[in-house]
Amino acid sequence: MAAWSPSSWRPKVQHQMAEWEDKELASKVLTKLGKLPPLVQYKEADRLKKLLAEAGRGERFIIQGGDCAERFMDCEQDRLEAQLKLILQMGMIVQQVTGKPTVKICRIAGQYGKPRSKPTETVE
C-alpha cells in the first residue's frame, strides 16, 4: 500500500466531488486549510481502525448516529452536546445489555463539503 499523504487521494476515482466556479479562490482556501492542524489526530484514526476491526470480529458493537445533512445554523453547542450525550447513553445501554464494549461514532457536519448528489445546490 502506498504511503498516505494529504494529496494521496487525488489519483483515485472521484465521485460527487464539489466543483467551485472560482478555481483560484478554491485553491487558496485549500492551501490555507492544508496549513491548519488536523481535526482528528492520526492516533485517533489508528485507534478507530483497531476498534472497528474488533467490531468486525464480533468483539464490540458499533453505535452510530447523527444528522445526515445538518445546517450551519444548527451547529450550536447545546444541540451538539445533547447529540453526543445520546450516543454515549445508547452505547452504555447496549454495553450493559450485551456485555460487550461499544464503539460510539457521532456524525457531525456530514454534508458541509458539498451537496449530496449534485455538484451544486440552491437553497431558498
Secondary structure as the mmCIF struct_conf table of DSSP 4:
data_model
#
loop_
_struct_conf.conf_type_id
_struct_conf.id
_struct_conf.beg_label_comp_id
_struct_conf.beg_label_asym_id
_struct_conf.beg_label_seq_id
_struct_conf.end_label_comp_id
_struct_conf.end_label_asym_id
_struct_conf.end_label_seq_id
HELX_LH_PP_P HELX_LH_PP_P1 ALA A 2 TRP A 4
TURN_TY1_P TURN_TY1_P1 PRO A 6 PRO A 11
BEND BEND1 LYS A 12 LYS A 12
BEND BEND2 GLN A 16 GLN A 16
BEND BEND3 GLU A 21 GLU A 21
HELX_RH_AL_P HELX_RH_AL_P1 LYS A 23 GLY A 34
TURN_TY1_P TURN_TY1_P2 LYS A 35 LYS A 35
BEND BEND4 LEU A 36 LEU A 36
HELX_LH_PP_P HELX_LH_PP_P2 PRO A 37 PRO A 38
BEND BEND5 LEU A 39 VAL A 40
HELX_RH_AL_P HELX_RH_AL_P2 TYR A 42 GLY A 56
TURN_TY1_P TURN_TY1_P3 ARG A 57 GLY A 58
BEND BEND6 GLU A 59 ARG A 60
STRN STRN1 PHE A 61 GLY A 66
BEND BEND7 CYS A 68 ALA A 69
HELX_RH_3T_P HELX_RH_3T_P1 PHE A 72 ASP A 74
HELX_RH_AL_P HELX_RH_AL_P3 GLN A 77 THR A 98
BEND BEND8 GLY A 99 LYS A 100
STRN STRN2 THR A 102 ARG A 107
BEND BEND9 ALA A 109 ALA A 109
TURN_TY1_P TURN_TY1_P4 GLY A 110 GLN A 111
BEND BEND10 TYR A 112 LYS A 114
BEND BEND11 ARG A 116 PRO A 119
#
